[in-house]
Structure formats: structure tokens, C-alpha cells
């Protein structure tokens, strides 16, 4: 029942919008209009706290919508996001002979997360056209997801009635689901020393960069273990080759599937910056923020049981994985709404080689349609 040509047309239409994070107003308006035309009740008004919209006037409110059910059953929620990473302006679309959608090569394609939105909208279109029975269906299409789910941080999750949620925002074959994802903590340290002429009086200076290097020698980076990663992302500082550097700034992140581990390891990292800055006679100003919190497998998960039933109905091989990436599933699970993130046809995301295979996009819509029309979790 899914219409491939209609899906490709919608994909192309949404790609034309420039929608980098915090600049999603126009694509948000387009998606809202399409949902209204499908008869959904748009509950976006008040779904995003005003301080976010005041700070980001070119963004769009989180789109919250509901389609009233025609049959008893557990309400179910579907989520995707409006924004893309950069470079995402003036995107072009190329469809190769093998049925793969690419960008022009100098921008991302935006399949992350246009493929998720297209899958959801197509499934809803089929439901309306074929008058298929379904339980209450809720949608949450968020803004500014890419910068650590910033937009949904301002969403009022108590509005959601669903007790099972699907976030269409994962790479891999359709049928793949992630039921475990990490916390993500960003940190920053500014090491302050003392400037001096590097040739005439280096002993009068306090070298902030030397203190940083000594700190880094004590910090393990990369894959720490199967659950945790640490990365030093940027380093900047210094004034000139002939001046002892009195200031250097370092930023990084820690990810962990283990609750509390990312915060604990971050605190240990920041202690190293403080220790070696003070040993050199300077100081370190440190800060950190936990953007999202982890979630893990849950016994008798309604979301996973419904997903298993839908995959069986569609004869789609099911694979459950854990991911080291964040998504709106982190926010939903934290809010007490059991959620998994599922694959929707996108590949090589966050790069100019991003692509989407049309056949996988169609399978994503078909599986979404099945998830929307299951009468109960145990249906076979």
C-alpha cells in the first residue's frame, strides 16, 4: 500500500529546505501543513517553552500532533527531527540508477532525518487513504536534535499519552532497533598561566600549554571499554611564537552506557587539568554539562514487543543493538516513556557521502505502518 513515487517526491520536496539546526522554520511549516492535511490534531502551540523560541527565532517549535484512534489499543508515539547537520544549505539531490538517493557531494543529503519524517508521513497517508483501523497515534517532530537534543529539552513530555515510542533516527537495515544508548557529557577547561617573552624571560612566564600537555598525558582517550568513550575534541590558545602562552582552552566529551559513569570520568579528567595548572603556578577554570542521560534494555518492553510483532508481520529480519549515539529516545525514556530508536533507510550520516536507498525507505514506511496499525503488542 505504500507509494514509492509519492515517498520519493516528498523526500525531494523536504531536501529543498535549508534546515540546519536552529534554522528549521520553513521545513517545520511544511511538515505541519502536511500533517494538518492528513487530519491530525496539531498540538504544537505551547509544546516548546518560550525561552527556546526567543533565543532561536529562526527555529521551529517542536511539532506535537495526535491522530485519534479508531480501535482500542495502547497509544503509540513516533518521533523524528527537522534539523540537519552542516553543511546543509543549498542541498541538491541525485538519484542513481541503482535506486540510491545521494546529495550533490558538497553538502549532506539530510536523510538524517528526512527519511524518518517521510516514513511517518507516508504511513499516515496510507492509513487515511485506506481507512485503516489504528489506536491513538502521537507524533513528536523535534527541532535542534543534532546539537544533543537541544530542542526537545524545552518540550513538555507530560503531554504524551503513549506508553510505547519509536524514534526513526538510526542507520542500518530496516528492522534494526537500538534499546540502549549512552549519556553524553561535554566538558571544557581553560588553563590560565602568565605571559612573558619567550626569548628574553621565559622563566617569568607560566606556560599554560605545557600544563595542558602534562594533563593530557594522564588522560586516557578513545574507547575506554565496551561501554565508555572519551575524546579530546578541540585545543586553542597562545598568542605568538615568541610569547609564553598564558591561556589555552580544551574541549571534549565522554559517552557511557553505564549510568553515572560519564559524569564520574568527566570529573576525573577535569581534576587533571586543575592539578597540573596549579603545579605550574596557574589555574584551570572547568565546566561540564550532561546533555542526555542513558537508557538500557527493559524487561517486557511494550515498545520492543510491538516492534518484534511488526517485524514478524512484515517478514523483516529483526536485530536489536546498542548504540553510542544519542537521540530523542534518550529524552523519552528519561521522561518515563519506553522508547527505542529504529533504522529508517539512511546511511553515512553526518557526511557529504550521506545516502538513502529507496527500497529501504519503502520498507521503513511499511514497517511504520504496521507499527501504527497493530491492535496489541502480542498480535501475530
Protein Blocks (a to p, Z undefined) as FASTA:
>chain_A
ZZfklmmmmmmmmmmpccbehilmmmmmmmmmmmmmnopacfkgopacfklmmmmmmbcc
ddddddddfbecddddddddfbdcddfehiacdddfkopacdehlacfhlammkmmmmmm
mmmmmmmmnopacddddddddehklnoollmmmpcfklpmbfcdcdddbecjehiacfbd
cdddddddddddddddfklmmmlpccfklmmmmmmmmpcghjfblmbccddfbdcedjbf
kbccfbdcdddddddfbghklmmmmmmmmmmmmmmmmmnopacddddddfbacddddehi
fklmmmmmmmmmnopacdddddfbdcfklmmmmnopacddddehiahehiakbccdfklm
mmmmmmmmmmmmofbfklZZ
